[in-house]
Structures are given as C-alpha cells and as structure tokens.
C-alpha cells in the first residue's frame, strides 16, 4: 500500500531534506509540501493525504491548531508532528490535538520512515513508545496526572490547547498590543478580550500576559512580529 504524504514545514532546506529521504521509499508518495499553517489545512482538506508531517512552529496557524482542526472535521489524515522543542507539555498538547506521533526534528531518517509506516497501521508513536489507541489514552491520563500534580482540581482542563480565538489574541499580545488595541483590531469588546486573556492564563498556568507570550513564543505556537497598531488606538 502506498502512503500519500503531505510535508508541512516553513524551512525550505528541512523540507528538501525530508523530501529527498522519503521520495526514495517505494511505498511513500509525496503529494505536496507547504510552508504555512493555513495553507496546510486547506491542502490537507483538498488532497486528503494519508499522513501529514506537520511542523508545530508555523506562520499564520501553528501545527497544533492545524491538527486540532483536522481532528474536528474528522479527517482521515493521520498527523505526525515534528518539533524542535521537545518536552512533555508540548507532547501532551500534540496528542490531545490529534497527533498520532510526536517527533523531534533531529530524528534519524530511517526512524521517521518506520514511524510513518506504524502510524499507517493505526499505531501511536509517543514518548519513544509504540501504542494502540487504548494504551495511548492510558498513557495520556498517567502523564496528565504526573505533570498536573496533586493540587489541580481539573488536570484535564489545563492541557486543552487554546482555541483559535485565544491563539489569535495571544499572537497580538506577542506583538505588544494592549487589550484595547486587540479589541479594536479584532472588532470585539474590551471585556471580551479580558475574558479571553483570563482563560489563556488559566490554561497555560501562568500569572500574566508577558509569561503567556514567552510560553507561546518559546514553544513556537506564535511568531514574534512587529505590531501594526491602527493610529486610532495608539
């Protein structure tokens, strides 16, 4: 069986390296490659590849958002996430967003090929383990409890990825915009922005908007860009 594969990464040299490795495999067909999160989602819906190799750190829409939306529309495309930031919380976010495999970008080529084939067989490859669906659910529950600790009333809620609107607001926060400016740009009320910010801080378990911005930037969820604030709200 041939695996139809979509490559999503915003670094041309990395995409080229992955393409050169995978194109030599007789059972893997690369049906497309793209550098942007929104375009990745559009192309994944159009082409419906068997597997998408999905970088987490992407412009416009990060890989977690893309994975989550593919999961929401019940796409049959299997997601293999790639990241340069490898830590347990990010891994938990990726699995909850719908990823079947979580790989560091320094992965050996032959290992990546093996993982793609395992995912095609319905297996999950997480935390160095190959698991079925029931096993990954138990693993997820155990990890949530370990990381969440004993003082959290709802450890499951802590690791819910941010909603698209919350991610949009956090992106504007990283550009240095105030709540008033964000409200103007998005066309929503100041109070609505404050409500979203409270939710963001709770979900990320941080104390203020600066910590939230650092959290998102360090994990590649958003990109650091220069703010373009309308003169009316400066």
N, CA, C and O of each residue as an XYZ file, in Angstrom:
936
protein
N       0.832     -1.188      0.000
C       0.000      0.000      0.000
C       0.880      1.257      0.000
O       1.828      1.362      0.779
N       0.556      2.200     -0.878
C       1.316      3.444     -0.967
C       0.774      4.472      0.024
O      -0.436      4.674      0.126
N       1.673      5.109      0.741
C       1.313      6.153      1.704
C       1.404      7.505      1.006
O       2.479      7.906      0.560
N       0.280      8.208      0.912
C       0.254      9.549      0.321
C       0.570     10.553      1.425
O      -0.133     10.628      2.433
N       1.642     11.326      1.220
C       2.211     12.138      2.299
C       2.242     13.620      1.938
O       2.588     13.992      0.817
N       1.871     14.467      2.912
C       1.983     15.919      2.779
C       3.029     16.412      3.770
O       2.960     16.075      4.952
N       4.000     17.204      3.310
C       5.054     17.748      4.163
C       4.734     19.207      4.477
O       4.499     20.006      3.570
N       4.726     19.550      5.770
C       4.424     20.921      6.189
C       5.553     21.425      7.084
O       5.709     20.969      8.217
N       6.337     22.370      6.565
C       7.419     22.984      7.332
C       7.808     24.271      6.626
O       7.835     24.321      5.396
N       8.109     25.316      7.394
C       8.395     26.606      6.773
C       9.874     26.808      6.459
O      10.265     27.887      6.013
N      10.697     25.795      6.682
C      12.116     25.894      6.330
C      12.380     25.080      5.056
O      12.286     23.853      5.086
N      12.707     25.744      3.935
C      12.886     25.046      2.654
C      13.930     23.940      2.697
O      13.738     22.885      2.093
N      15.033     24.171      3.406
C      16.083     23.158      3.440
C      15.627     21.919      4.204
O      15.974     20.795      3.839
N      14.852     22.125      5.258
C      14.345     20.975      6.007
C      13.355     20.191      5.140
O      13.408     18.962      5.092
N      12.455     20.903      4.458
C      11.507     20.223      3.570
C      12.242     19.439      2.493
O      11.877     18.309      2.171
N      13.277     20.052      1.945
C      14.038     19.383      0.889
C      14.700     18.116      1.420
O      14.702     17.080      0.755
N      15.262     18.209      2.625
C      15.902     17.029      3.202
C      14.920     15.907      3.449
O      15.209     14.747      3.155
N      13.743     16.249      3.995
C      12.716     15.232      4.237
C      12.252     14.634      2.916
O      12.099     13.419      2.790
N      12.028     15.507      1.926
C      11.574     15.020      0.611
C      12.602     14.080     -0.017
O      12.243     13.039     -0.566
N      13.882     14.450      0.065
C      14.920     13.614     -0.537
C      14.982     12.239      0.114
O      15.209     11.233     -0.558
N      14.777     12.203      1.437
C      14.815     10.923      2.152
C      13.595     10.067      1.816
O      13.721      8.892      1.471
N      12.424     10.670      1.922
C      11.193      9.889      1.789
C      10.870      9.515      0.345
O      10.219      8.499      0.102
N      11.314     10.316     -0.605
C      10.990     10.025     -2.006
C      11.699      8.779     -2.517
O      11.335      8.252     -3.569
N      12.707      8.298     -1.788
C      13.398      7.063     -2.193
C      12.669      5.817     -1.715
O      13.003      4.703     -2.119
N      11.669      6.003     -0.850
C      10.927      4.853     -0.337
C       9.830      4.460     -1.336
O       9.021      5.299     -1.731
N       9.805      3.193     -1.740
C       8.860      2.773     -2.787
C       7.395      2.847     -2.377
O       6.515      2.912     -3.235
N       7.123      2.837     -1.071
C       5.731      2.837     -0.615
C       5.273      4.213     -0.117
O       4.217      4.322      0.506
N       6.060      5.265     -0.387
C       5.688      6.619      0.055
C       5.637      7.548     -1.157
O       6.602      7.661     -1.913
N       4.495      8.209     -1.324
C       4.314      9.177     -2.409
C       4.075     10.557     -1.791
O       3.110     10.745     -1.050
N       4.940     11.514     -2.092
C       4.786     12.871     -1.581
C       3.830     13.621     -2.509
O       4.149     13.888     -3.668
N       2.656     13.956     -1.978
C       1.617     14.577     -2.808
C       1.639     16.100     -2.724
O       0.946     16.772     -3.488
N       2.429     16.651     -1.802
C       2.501     18.097     -1.695
C       3.389     18.520     -0.553
O       3.712     17.724      0.330
N       3.782     19.781     -0.575
C       4.522     20.361      0.535
C       4.174     21.840      0.631
O       3.919     22.499     -0.377
N       4.167     22.344      1.844
C       3.704     23.698      2.082
C       4.395     24.255      3.318
O       4.842     23.499      4.180
N       4.482     25.608      3.404
C       5.232     26.239      4.483
C       4.359     26.991      5.471
O       4.877     27.543      6.442
N       3.053     27.029      5.257
C       2.162     27.887      6.023
C       1.039     27.058      6.643
O       0.512     26.146      6.007
N       0.671     27.381      7.903
C      -0.335     26.600      8.593
C      -1.704     26.632      7.941
O      -2.344     25.591      7.787
N      -2.160     27.820      7.556
C      -3.481     27.929      6.925
C      -3.512     27.204      5.589
O      -4.491     26.530      5.265
N      -2.440     27.341      4.812
C      -2.360     26.646      3.531
C      -2.274     25.137      3.744
O      -2.805     24.363      2.947
N      -1.613     24.722      4.808
C      -1.528     23.296      5.123
C      -2.907     22.713      5.386
O      -3.230     21.624      4.910
N      -3.721     23.441      6.146
C      -5.071     22.966      6.438
C      -5.894     22.889      5.157
O      -6.614     21.915      4.936
N      -5.788     23.910      4.316
C      -6.538     23.914      3.057
C      -6.114     22.754      2.169
O      -6.954     22.065      1.591
N      -4.799     22.540      2.064
C      -4.289     21.487      1.187
C      -4.616     20.100      1.744
O      -4.912     19.177      0.985
N      -4.561     19.956      3.058
C      -4.896     18.668      3.670
C      -6.365     18.320      3.413
O      -6.697     17.156      3.187
N      -7.233     19.317      3.449
C      -8.644     19.070      3.177
C      -8.874     18.783      1.702
O      -9.762     18.006      1.350
N      -8.085     19.402      0.841
C      -8.244     19.206     -0.598
C      -7.685     17.867     -1.062
O      -8.335     17.143     -1.815
N      -6.477     17.542     -0.610
C      -5.790     16.335     -1.079
C      -6.117     15.093     -0.256
O      -6.006     13.970     -0.749
N      -6.516     15.290      0.984
C      -6.764     14.204      1.943
C      -5.624     13.178      1.900
O      -5.845     12.021      1.543
N      -4.415     13.597      2.261
C      -3.291     12.647      2.284
C      -3.478     11.624      3.400
O      -4.241     11.848      4.339
N      -2.782     10.511      3.288
C      -2.846      9.508      4.354
C      -2.159     10.022      5.613
O      -2.640      9.815      6.727
N      -1.023     10.700      5.419
C      -0.230     11.207      6.545
C       0.224     12.628      6.243
O       0.580     12.939      5.107
N       0.212     13.484      7.249
C       0.810     14.807      7.123
C       1.932     14.925      8.144
O       1.720     14.737      9.342
N       3.133     15.238      7.653
C       4.260     15.554      8.530
C       4.134     17.031      8.858
O       4.299     17.879      7.982
N       3.844     17.341     10.103
C       3.388     18.677     10.470
C       4.310     19.323     11.497
O       4.370     18.901     12.652
N       5.028     20.354     11.058
C       5.842     21.140     11.991
C       4.905     21.893     12.931
O       3.841     22.346     12.510
N       5.288     22.029     14.193
C       4.448     22.766     15.144
C       4.648     24.265     14.993
O       3.690     25.029     15.109
N       5.870     24.696     14.738
C       6.187     26.122     14.630
C       5.986     26.585     13.194
O       6.881     26.456     12.359
N       4.782     27.134     12.908
C       4.430     27.569     11.560
C       3.865     28.982     11.578
O       3.278     29.396     12.578
N       4.029     29.724     10.498
C       3.381     31.031     10.418
C       1.879     30.901     10.161
O       1.418     29.894      9.625
N       1.137     31.913     10.543
C      -0.318     32.089     10.350
C      -1.153     31.191     11.249
O      -2.068     31.670     11.919
N      -0.860     29.924     11.274
C      -1.568     28.970     12.126
C      -0.574     27.884     12.514
O       0.023     27.258     11.638
N      -0.382     27.647     13.817
C       0.638     26.664     14.186
C       0.144     25.231     13.996
O      -1.039     24.986     13.761
N       1.081     24.299     14.105
C       0.752     22.906     13.829
C      -0.285     22.306     14.753
O      -1.065     21.449     14.338
N      -0.303     22.750     16.015
C      -1.313     22.252     16.947
C      -2.712     22.667     16.500
O      -3.658     21.886     16.602
N      -2.841     23.893     16.006
C      -4.135     24.354     15.513
C      -4.567     23.581     14.275
O      -5.734     23.217     14.136
N      -3.625     23.335     13.383
C      -3.941     22.567     12.176
C      -4.409     21.166     12.550
O      -5.422     20.684     12.043
N      -3.660     20.513     13.447
C      -4.020     19.156     13.880
C      -5.396     19.133     14.530
O      -6.204     18.238     14.284
N      -5.644     20.135     15.364
C      -6.919     20.187     16.075
C      -8.090     20.354     15.113
O      -9.144     19.745     15.298
N      -7.903     21.184     14.083
C      -8.983     21.385     13.125
C      -9.203     20.155     12.257
O     -10.341     19.836     11.910
N      -8.134     19.469     11.906
C      -8.292     18.216     11.163
C      -9.049     17.194     11.999
O      -9.878     16.448     11.477
N      -8.764     17.162     13.290
C      -9.474     16.263     14.197
C     -10.943     16.651     14.286
O     -11.817     15.785     14.310
N     -11.217     17.961     14.336
C     -12.589     18.445     14.493
C     -13.461     18.073     13.298
O     -14.649     17.794     13.460
N     -12.879     18.067     12.098
C     -13.661     17.726     10.909
C     -13.596     16.224     10.602
O     -14.065     15.761      9.562
N     -13.005     15.488     11.534
C     -12.910     14.021     11.406
C     -12.197     13.587     10.119
O     -12.600     12.631      9.456
N     -11.132     14.315      9.790
C     -10.331     13.949      8.628
C      -9.659     12.599      8.875
O      -9.257     12.289      9.997
N      -9.545     11.816      7.829
C      -8.880     10.507      7.973
C      -7.362     10.634      7.884
O      -6.645      9.645      8.031
N      -6.872     11.856      7.643
C      -5.434     12.078      7.575
C      -4.797     11.897      8.948
O      -5.254     12.474      9.934
N      -3.754     11.103      9.002
C      -3.027     10.876     10.243
C      -1.937     11.936     10.392
O      -1.265     12.286      9.422
N      -1.770     12.439     11.606
C      -0.830     13.535     11.850
C       0.413     13.045     12.580
O       0.330     12.411     13.632
N       1.566     13.355     11.995
C       2.859     13.133     12.647
C       3.470     14.508     12.882
O       3.831     15.196     11.927
N       3.588     14.915     14.143
C       4.124     16.238     14.438
C       5.646     16.206     14.528
O       6.243     15.230     14.982
N       6.255     17.310     14.078
C       7.692     17.499     14.152
C       7.963     18.762     14.951
O       7.275     19.767     14.772
N       8.943     18.724     15.819
C       9.209     19.895     16.654
C      10.679     19.986     17.019
O      11.374     18.979     17.151
N      11.131     21.221     17.178
C      12.474     21.453     17.700
C      12.438     21.692     19.193
O      13.480     21.834     19.834
N      11.214     21.735     19.756
C      11.038     21.970     21.197
C      10.379     20.730     21.781
O       9.160     20.575     21.716
N      11.182     19.860     22.343
C      10.710     18.547     22.765
C      10.584     18.497     24.278
O      11.584     18.355     24.981
N       9.349     18.615     24.788
C       9.118     18.490     26.223
C       7.711     17.966     26.464
O       6.865     17.997     25.570
N       7.471     17.490     27.662
C       6.287     16.693     27.924
C       4.994     17.484     27.737
O       4.024     16.936     27.215
N       4.949     18.746     28.143
C       3.712     19.510     27.992
C       3.348     19.689     26.522
O       2.185     19.558     26.141
N       4.356     19.990     25.698
C       4.113     20.112     24.266
C       3.619     18.793     23.690
O       2.733     18.773     22.835
N       4.190     17.700     24.157
C       3.779     16.383     23.702
C       2.313     16.119     24.046
O       1.559     15.584     23.234
N       1.926     16.502     25.259
C       0.541     16.320     25.686
C      -0.409     17.158     24.840
O      -1.478     16.686     24.452
N      -0.024     18.399     24.554
C      -0.841     19.245     23.700
C      -1.016     18.604     22.321
O      -2.115     18.594     21.768
N       0.074     18.073     21.778
C       0.024     17.490     20.439
C      -0.896     16.277     20.385
O      -1.692     16.139     19.457
N      -0.789     15.403     21.373
C      -1.641     14.209     21.405
C      -3.101     14.598     21.552
O      -3.964     14.047     20.869
N      -3.382     15.542     22.436
C      -4.759     15.991     22.620
C      -5.304     16.664     21.365
O      -6.506     16.620     21.103
N      -4.412     17.290     20.586
C      -4.838     17.949     19.352
C      -5.098     16.954     18.233
O      -5.695     17.306     17.215
N      -4.649     15.701     18.414
C      -4.939     14.679     17.410
C      -3.735     14.023     16.775
O      -3.891     13.200     15.874
N      -2.522     14.368     17.225
C      -1.329     13.763     16.634
C      -1.212     12.288     17.015
O      -1.509     11.903     18.146
N      -0.779     11.472     16.061
C      -0.538     10.057     16.327
C       0.933      9.767     16.572
O       1.293      8.681     17.027
N       1.783     10.743     16.267
C       3.211     10.590     16.556
C       3.793     11.958     16.841
O       3.363     12.966     16.278
N       4.778     11.977     17.725
C       5.426     13.222     18.143
C       6.924     13.012     18.011
O       7.504     12.193     18.723
N       7.560     13.755     17.093
C       8.961     13.501     16.773
C       9.793     14.767     16.900
O       9.352     15.855     16.531
N      10.999     14.613     17.426
C      11.951     15.703     17.427
C      12.556     15.822     16.033
O      12.706     14.825     15.326
N      12.903     17.043     15.643
C      13.414     17.265     14.291
C      14.789     16.636     14.043
O      15.217     16.536     12.893
N      15.478     16.215     15.091
C      16.764     15.559     14.875
C      16.612     14.050     14.713
O      17.588     13.307     14.821
N      15.396     13.604     14.455
C      15.111     12.183     14.273
C      15.918     11.622     13.097
O      16.123     12.308     12.096
N      16.373     10.376     13.226
C      17.078      9.717     12.141
C      16.108      9.388     11.002
O      14.967      9.007     11.265
N      16.541      9.527      9.737
C      15.641      9.301      8.600
C      14.947      7.938      8.617
O      13.750      7.840      8.349
N      15.705      6.893      8.933
C      15.110      5.555      8.927
C      14.051      5.408     10.017
O      13.079      4.672      9.850
N      14.242      6.112     11.133
C      13.254      6.065     12.211
C      11.970      6.776     11.794
O      10.871      6.320     12.109
N      12.115      7.895     11.085
C      10.937      8.614     10.612
C      10.134      7.764      9.633
O       8.905      7.743      9.683
N      10.822      7.078      8.759
C      10.143      6.182      7.800
C       9.377      5.102      8.552
O       8.231      4.800      8.219
N      10.008      4.523      9.561
C       9.347      3.483     10.358
C       8.109      4.034     11.048
O       7.067      3.378     11.072
N       8.215      5.223     11.604
C       7.077      5.829     12.306
C       5.917      6.075     11.345
O       4.765      5.811     11.688
N       6.202      6.571     10.165
C       5.147      6.795      9.170
C       4.406      5.499      8.886
O       3.177      5.487      8.812
N       5.134      4.425      8.729
C       4.506      3.130      8.447
C       3.706      2.627      9.651
O       2.634      2.047      9.483
N       4.220      2.846     10.859
C       3.483      2.429     12.055
C       2.184      3.209     12.209
O       1.147      2.645     12.558
N       2.250      4.501     11.947
C       1.051      5.333     12.018
C       0.016      4.877     10.990
O      -1.183      4.881     11.268
N       0.474      4.491      9.819
C      -0.444      3.996      8.793
C      -1.142      2.710      9.226
O      -2.232      2.399      8.744
N      -0.520      1.972     10.125
C      -1.131      0.747     10.650
C      -2.020      1.023     11.858
O      -2.518      0.097     12.498
N      -2.217      2.315     12.166
C      -3.095      2.683     13.266
C      -2.409      2.787     14.611
O      -3.074      2.910     15.639
N      -1.089      2.740     14.619
C      -0.347      2.819     15.868
C      -0.004      4.270     16.216
O       0.083      5.132     15.341
N       0.188      4.516     17.508
C       0.666      5.799     18.004
C       2.129      5.635     18.410
O       2.503      4.629     19.013
N       2.946      6.622     18.080
C       4.357      6.585     18.476
C       4.621      7.849     19.291
O       4.873      8.921     18.742
N       4.558      7.698     20.598
C       4.638      8.824     21.520
C       5.616      8.486     22.642
O       5.595      7.383     23.190
N       6.468      9.446     22.973
C       7.371      9.286     24.110
C       8.249      8.044     23.959
O       8.563      7.370     24.940
N       8.640      7.753     22.718
C       9.508      6.618     22.456
C       8.822      5.266     22.506
O       9.494      4.235     22.475
N       7.489      5.249     22.583
C       6.736      4.003     22.669
C       5.773      3.866     21.498
O       5.233      4.854     20.999
N       5.568      2.633     21.073
C       4.558      2.330     20.060
C       3.341      1.783     20.790
O       3.437      0.790     21.512
N       2.181      2.440     20.600
C       0.991      2.094     21.375
C      -0.241      2.021     20.485
O      -0.286      2.615     19.407
N      -1.241      1.280     20.957
C      -2.537      1.322     20.298
C      -3.367      2.421     20.956
O      -2.885      3.103     21.861
N      -4.611      2.595     20.509
C      -5.417      3.711     20.995
C      -5.691      3.618     22.492
O      -5.599      4.623     23.197
N      -6.023      2.444     22.981
C      -6.295      2.285     24.410
C      -5.056      2.573     25.253
O      -5.143      3.197     26.311
N      -3.908      2.114     24.774
C      -2.666      2.345     25.512
C      -2.306      3.821     25.554
O      -1.827      4.311     26.577
N      -2.532      4.545     24.447
C      -2.176      5.966     24.436
C      -3.124      6.766     25.327
O      -2.717      7.766     25.917
N      -4.367      6.342     25.428
C      -5.300      7.013     26.332
C      -4.873      6.828     27.789
O      -4.961      7.758     28.591
N      -4.414      5.628     28.123
C      -3.922      5.391     29.486
C      -2.640      6.176     29.736
O      -2.450      6.750     30.808
N      -1.762      6.196     28.731
C      -0.519      6.978     28.849
C      -0.835      8.447     29.069
O      -0.221      9.101     29.913
N      -1.794      8.967     28.308
C      -2.163     10.374     28.426
C      -2.701     10.683     29.814
O      -2.351     11.700     30.412
N      -3.540      9.815     30.314
C      -4.099     10.027     31.652
C      -3.002     10.024     32.708
O      -2.995     10.863     33.609
N      -2.071      9.072     32.593
C      -0.965      8.997     33.560
C      -0.089     10.251     33.501
O       0.286     10.799     34.537
N       0.234     10.698     32.293
C       1.100     11.864     32.133
C       0.429     13.128     32.656
O       1.077     13.966     33.283
N      -0.856     13.264     32.402
C      -1.581     14.430     32.887
C      -1.523     14.507     34.407
O      -1.347     15.580     34.984
N      -1.673     13.358     35.038
C      -1.647     13.340     36.498
C      -0.241     13.602     37.034
O      -0.076     14.272     38.053
N       0.758     13.078     36.355
C       2.132     13.305     36.793
C       2.522     14.776     36.662
O       3.108     15.358     37.575
N       2.195     15.360     35.532
C       2.587     16.740     35.281
C       1.690     17.704     36.043
O       2.150     18.736     36.533
N       0.394     17.361     36.143
C      -0.547     18.251     36.800
C      -0.330     18.349     38.286
O      -0.583     19.394     38.886
N       0.130     17.285     38.882
C       0.374     17.309     40.320
C      -0.907     17.071     41.106
O      -1.967     16.829     40.529
N      -0.799     17.143     42.413
C      -1.917     16.795     43.283
C      -2.788     17.982     43.658
O      -3.826     17.815     44.298
N      -2.363     19.204     43.256
C      -3.094     20.382     43.693
C      -4.042     20.938     42.635
O      -4.683     21.967     42.849
N      -4.129     20.253     41.491
C      -5.007     20.739     40.440
C      -6.368     20.079     40.562
O      -6.464     18.859     40.687
N      -7.409     20.876     40.526
C      -8.765     20.337     40.609
C      -9.171     19.663     39.311
O      -9.926     18.691     39.319
N      -8.664     20.184     38.182
C      -9.040     19.620     36.883
C      -7.811     19.587     35.984
O      -7.599     20.500     35.186
N      -7.020     18.562     36.106
C      -5.787     18.488     35.334
C      -6.061     18.326     33.857
O      -5.233     18.711     33.031
N      -7.206     17.764     33.505
C      -7.529     17.614     32.093
C      -7.695     18.973     31.429
O      -7.252     19.167     30.297
N      -8.324     19.906     32.113
C      -8.581     21.219     31.543
C      -7.292     21.993     31.281
O      -7.222     22.789     30.345
N      -6.273     21.760     32.110
C      -5.030     22.503     31.972
C      -4.392     22.311     30.606
O      -3.751     23.227     30.091
N      -4.557     21.136     30.012
C      -3.848     20.835     28.786
C      -4.717     20.913     27.537
O      -4.342     20.399     26.484
N      -5.872     21.552     27.651
C      -6.673     21.788     26.462
C      -5.976     22.852     25.627
O      -5.729     23.947     26.132
N      -5.645     22.571     24.353
C      -4.993     23.597     23.540
C      -5.884     24.836     23.427
O      -7.110     24.744     23.485
N      -5.254     25.976     23.268
C      -6.002     27.208     23.152
C      -6.918     27.178     21.926
O      -6.595     26.569     20.906
N      -8.050     27.837     22.049
C      -8.977     27.932     20.924
C      -8.366     28.826     19.848
O      -7.434     29.579     20.132
N      -8.878     28.756     18.615
C      -8.354     29.638     17.563
C      -8.410     31.113     17.954
O      -7.467     31.852     17.671
N      -9.490     31.563     18.597
C      -9.602     32.963     19.001
C      -8.569     33.310     20.078
O      -7.965     34.383     20.045
N      -8.371     32.391     21.037
C      -7.371     32.629     22.080
C      -5.969     32.695     21.486
O      -5.150     33.512     21.906
N      -5.693     31.827     20.500
C      -4.383     31.855     19.860
C      -4.193     33.154     19.081
O      -3.094     33.708     19.038
N      -5.271     33.632     18.471
C      -5.224     34.888     17.733
C      -4.906     36.048     18.673
O      -4.093     36.914     18.352
N      -5.554     36.056     19.833
C      -5.312     37.106     20.819
C      -3.892     37.014     21.364
O      -3.224     38.035     21.530
N      -3.430     35.808     21.640
C      -2.067     35.638     22.155
C      -1.033     36.089     21.132
O       0.005     36.640     21.500
N      -1.306     35.862     19.867
C      -0.419     36.328     18.807
C      -0.307     37.847     18.840
O       0.785     38.392     18.676
N      -1.430     38.535     19.051
C      -1.409     40.001     19.124
C      -0.725     40.492     20.401
O      -0.094     41.548     20.403
N      -0.851     39.731     21.475
C      -0.142     40.070     22.715
C       1.365     40.054     22.479
O       2.078     40.934     22.961
N       1.852     39.061     21.743
C       3.292     38.961     21.484
C       3.778     40.107     20.600
O       4.980     40.363     20.525
N       2.861     40.793     19.937
C       3.244     41.956     19.136
C       3.228     43.238     19.966
O       3.491     44.326     19.455
N       2.916     43.090     21.256
C       2.955     44.235     22.154
C       1.670     45.020     22.241
O       1.668     46.133     22.766
N       0.577     44.476     21.743
C      -0.693     45.200     21.762
C      -1.368     45.112     23.129
O      -1.293     44.089     23.810
N      -2.018     46.187     23.512
C      -2.817     46.205     24.732
C      -4.177     45.558     24.471
O      -4.536     45.301     23.322
N      -4.926     45.298     25.535
C      -6.270     44.741     25.370
C      -7.151     45.651     24.522
O      -7.938     45.177     23.703
N      -7.015     46.961     24.723
C      -7.802     47.923     23.951
C      -7.469     47.830     22.468
O      -8.361     47.842     21.620
N      -6.189     47.737     22.164
C      -5.769     47.636     20.772
C      -6.227     46.332     20.139
O      -6.655     46.308     18.985
N      -6.133     45.244     20.905
C      -6.587     43.938     20.407
C      -8.080     43.980     20.116
O      -8.527     43.468     19.090
N      -8.849     44.579     21.006
C     -10.283     44.684     20.818
C     -10.607     45.425     19.525
O     -11.501     45.024     18.779
N      -9.879     46.503     19.266
C     -10.097     47.301     18.059
C      -9.768     46.483     16.810
O     -10.549     46.455     15.858
N      -8.621     45.824     16.816
C      -8.177     45.065     15.645
C      -9.132     43.915     15.325
O      -9.417     43.652     14.157
N      -9.621     43.237     16.349
C     -10.489     42.066     16.148
C     -11.967     42.430     16.067
O     -12.794     41.593     15.708
N     -12.298     43.667     16.396
C     -13.692     44.084     16.331
C     -14.555     43.465     17.413
O     -15.723     43.148     17.187
N     -13.964     43.295     18.602
C     -14.709     42.739     19.734
C     -14.584     43.705     20.908
O     -13.810     44.660     20.850
N     -15.338     43.459     21.960
C     -15.316     44.376     23.090
C     -14.055     44.192     23.944
O     -13.418     43.139     23.932
N     -13.724     45.251     24.681
C     -12.590     45.210     25.601
C     -12.793     44.107     26.638
O     -11.847     43.401     26.985
N     -14.029     43.957     27.136
C     -14.322     42.939     28.148
C     -14.143     41.534     27.589
O     -13.678     40.635     28.289
N     -14.512     41.350     26.329
C     -14.340     40.031     25.706
C     -12.867     39.662     25.631
O     -12.493     38.513     25.868
N     -12.035     40.638     25.302
C     -10.587     40.381     25.266
C     -10.092     40.002     26.660
O      -9.303     39.068     26.807
N     -10.555     40.725     27.684
C     -10.146     40.429     29.059
C     -10.576     39.021     29.465
O      -9.830     38.310     30.139
N     -11.776     38.622     29.054
C     -12.257     37.275     29.370
C     -11.379     36.217     28.705
O     -11.033     35.209     29.321
N     -11.024     36.454     27.447
C     -10.155     35.508     26.736
C      -8.776     35.448     27.396
O      -8.193     34.371     27.522
N      -8.253     36.605     27.818
C      -6.945     36.618     28.452
C      -6.960     35.839     29.763
O      -5.995     35.145     30.083
N      -8.038     35.948     30.514
C      -8.162     35.176     31.760
C      -8.133     33.689     31.461
O      -7.478     32.918     32.163
N      -8.854     33.284     30.403
C      -8.871     31.878     30.008
C      -7.494     31.409     29.574
O      -7.079     30.302     29.920
N      -6.778     32.240     28.816
C      -5.430     31.901     28.349
C      -4.480     31.687     29.529
O      -3.734     30.709     29.566
N      -4.516     32.604     30.485
C      -3.638     32.499     31.649
C      -3.931     31.237     32.452
O      -3.017     30.572     32.938
N      -5.222     30.914     32.586
C      -5.603     29.707     33.325
C      -5.144     28.448     32.607
O      -4.611     27.533     33.235
N      -5.345     28.396     31.305
C      -4.975     27.199     30.541
C      -3.465     26.973     30.520
O      -3.000     25.835     30.580
N      -2.709     28.058     30.434
C      -1.247     27.935     30.381
C      -0.611     27.916     31.766
O       0.590     27.684     31.908
N      -1.438     28.166     32.792
C      -0.971     28.167     34.176
C       0.163     29.177     34.372
O       1.199     28.863     34.959
N      -0.056     30.401     33.864
C       0.912     31.479     34.036
C       0.219     32.656     34.724
O      -1.008     32.694     34.824
N       1.015     33.610     35.195
C       0.474     34.679     36.029
C       0.068     35.932     35.255
O      -0.836     36.651     35.681
N       0.720     36.201     34.128
C       0.409     37.434     33.419
C       0.612     37.262     31.921
O       1.072     36.215     31.464
N       0.267     38.296     31.160
C       0.319     38.234     29.701
C       1.755     38.106     29.190
O       1.978     37.502     28.141
N       2.725     38.660     29.905
C       4.118     38.523     29.493
C       4.555     37.064     29.563
O       5.192     36.560     28.638
N       4.215     36.387     30.658
C       4.550     34.968     30.788
C       3.838     34.138     29.718
O       4.405     33.185     29.184
N       2.592     34.506     29.410
C       1.843     33.792     28.372
C       2.529     33.955     27.019
O       2.636     32.998     26.252
N       2.996     35.176     26.730
C       3.677     35.433     25.464
C       4.976     34.640     25.364
O       5.269     34.045     24.327
N       5.753     34.636     26.448
C       7.014     33.889     26.464
C       6.747     32.392     26.291
O       7.468     31.708     25.565
N       5.713     31.890     26.959
C       5.339     30.475     26.867
C       5.063     30.106     25.411
O       5.585     29.113     24.903
N       4.232     30.922     24.741
C       3.842     30.620     23.367
C       5.002     30.773     22.393
O       5.170     29.954     21.489
N       5.802     31.818     22.573
C       6.941     32.046     21.680
C       8.001     30.957     21.811
O       8.554     30.497     20.811
N       8.280     30.548     23.041
C       9.332     29.556     23.264
C       8.964     28.190     22.700
O       9.841     27.383     22.394
N       7.663     27.932     22.565
C       7.197     26.660     22.028
C       6.848     26.722     20.548
O       6.432     25.728     19.951
N       7.022     27.899     19.969
C       6.764     28.026     18.541
C       5.294     28.099     18.183
O       4.938     27.885     17.024
N       4.417     28.398     19.155
C       2.985     28.489     18.865
C       2.671     29.736     18.071
O       1.759     29.731     17.244
N       3.413     30.811     18.311
C       3.235     32.062     17.587
C       4.602     32.578     17.178
O       5.624     32.138     17.706
N       4.619     33.513     16.237
C       5.858     34.109     15.758
C       5.996     35.530     16.265
O       5.006     36.252     16.379
N       7.226     35.934     16.572
C       7.479     37.297     17.030
C       7.502     38.209     15.807
O       8.354     38.083     14.927
N       6.531     39.138     15.779
C       6.430     40.074     14.666
C       6.219     41.486     15.194
O       5.820     41.680     16.342
N       6.487     42.452     14.354
C       6.314     43.843     14.737
C       4.842     44.212     14.688
O       4.138     43.884     13.732
N       4.381     44.901     15.733
C       2.977     45.301     15.775
C       2.672     46.386     14.761
O       3.484     47.278     14.514
N       1.479     46.295     14.174
C       0.980     47.332     13.292
C      -0.328     47.819     13.894
O      -1.404     47.330     13.548
N      -0.225     48.778     14.790
C      -1.379     49.237     15.541
C      -2.037     50.403     14.839
O      -1.351     51.373     14.518
N      -3.342     50.356     14.583
C      -4.040     51.476     13.949
C      -3.856     52.745     14.770
O      -3.834     52.703     16.000
N      -3.722     53.892     14.070
C      -3.477     55.162     14.740
C      -4.585     55.516     15.731
O      -4.346     56.200     16.726
N      -5.801     55.043     15.446
C      -6.953     55.398     16.291
C      -6.841     54.860     17.703
O      -7.483     55.392     18.609
N      -6.043     53.821     17.920
C      -5.964     53.226     19.243
C      -4.550     53.260     19.806
O      -4.261     52.560     20.776
N      -3.693     54.034     19.238
C      -2.319     54.134     19.762
C      -2.285     55.014     21.001
O      -1.220     55.218     21.584
